[in-house]
């Protein structure tokens, strides 16, 4: 009797949106290139791959308008200026540490919102962060 009832909940689902496909395939391309480069035959020496060519453990996806997701905020009546970096994939702590080293600031100046995975930098530093990301091709 169970075999005669139709299983409506097993009906085919609609195709995902193009933006969803782009996002997941973009991540898949990055992960497959890293695995294929590491599986090359022969022993690897440190002189073959410079430090800049190693893939970073993080990535910043661009907005639909092909800009970096960096936003300036003014709080407390405009006295507290902040810069927020969004859309981070991967290790947020590694990106925060790289930003701290690049700007030469203290740990209190660059914070992470763990819930939203945003990095918040004290001060309006949008041009500096854009330059940092463009230099590293992120």
N, C-alpha and C positions, 0 to 999 in steps of 0.2 A: 504494500500500500504506500510506503514511503517513496518508492520509485515512480509512482504514477503522478505525484504532485509536482507541479512545476517549481523550479528553483529560481524564483525571480531575483533573489539577491545576488545571483551569479551572473547577471547580465553584464555585457561589456561596458566599460566606462568610456567617457569621452576622452579625446586626445588632450594632452597637457598644452598649456599656452606656449607660444614660441619663446617668451621670455624665460619660462621655466626650463625649457629644453636648452636654451643658450646658457643659462646659469650652470646647470648640471653638466652639460657637455664641456663647457669651459673648464670646469674643475677636473673633469675626467681627462681632458687633454693635458693639463698641467701635471697630473699624477702619472700618466702613461709616459710622458717624455722623461720624467725623472727616473722611472724604473728602467726604461730602455737605455738611457745613458749610463746607468750604473751596472747594467748587465753586459757591458761590452767585453769581448774576449781579451784575455791577456791581463797581466798584472798592471795595476794602476799606480803610478808614481805621483807624488805631490806636485811635481813640476808640470805634469800634463794639464791639470785644471787649476787656474788661478782662483783665489778666494772669491773674487767678484762673480765668477761663473757658477758658483754653487747656488742651488735654488734656496730661496729664503723660506723659513717655516710659516710665513704669513703672506697675505695678498690683499690688496685694496681694490675692490671692483669699482668701476666707473659708474657714474649716473647715466641715465638714458641719453642725456645731452653730451656725453663723452667728457665730462668734467670730473675732477676728483671730488669726493664727498667731504669737503672741508667747509665748516661753517663758523662764522664769528658770532659770539653772543655777548651781550652787555647785561649784567645783572646788578642788583643793589643800586638802582638809580643811575646806571651807566658808569659807576666807579670801578666795578669788577669786570674786567674784560677777559673773555675766555675764547678758546678756539676748540671746536669739536671735530674729531675725525671719525667718520662712520663707515659702515660697510666693510668691515675687516673680517677676513676669513683666515683661519689658522691660529697661530700662536700670538695672542694679543700682547702677552708679556714681553715677548721678544721684540715686537715692534716698539713698545714703550721704551724698552732699554736702548734700542738703536736710536730713537728720537732723543732720549736723554743724553746719550753720548754725542750725537751730532750737534745739539744745541748747547751742551755743556751746562745743563741746569740740574738742580737738586731733585730728589725723589718727590718732594712735595709739589713741584711745579708741573709734573706730568702724572695724571691719575687715570685709572681705568674704572669705568662703570661696568662691573661684572654682569649685571643683569642685561644691559643692552649691548655690551661689547663695544662701547665707544671709548675713545681716548680723549681726555680733556686736558688741554694745555693752558696754563695761565698766560694771559696776554693775547693780543691779536697777532698770531704768527702764521696766517694763511699763506703768504708768499714763501716763507721759509719751509713750511711743510710740503707745499707743492714742489719746490725745488728738490727737496729731499727725496720725494717719491719719484720724480722724473729721473733723477740721477740713478736710482736703483731699478728703474723700469718696472714699477709696481702698479 
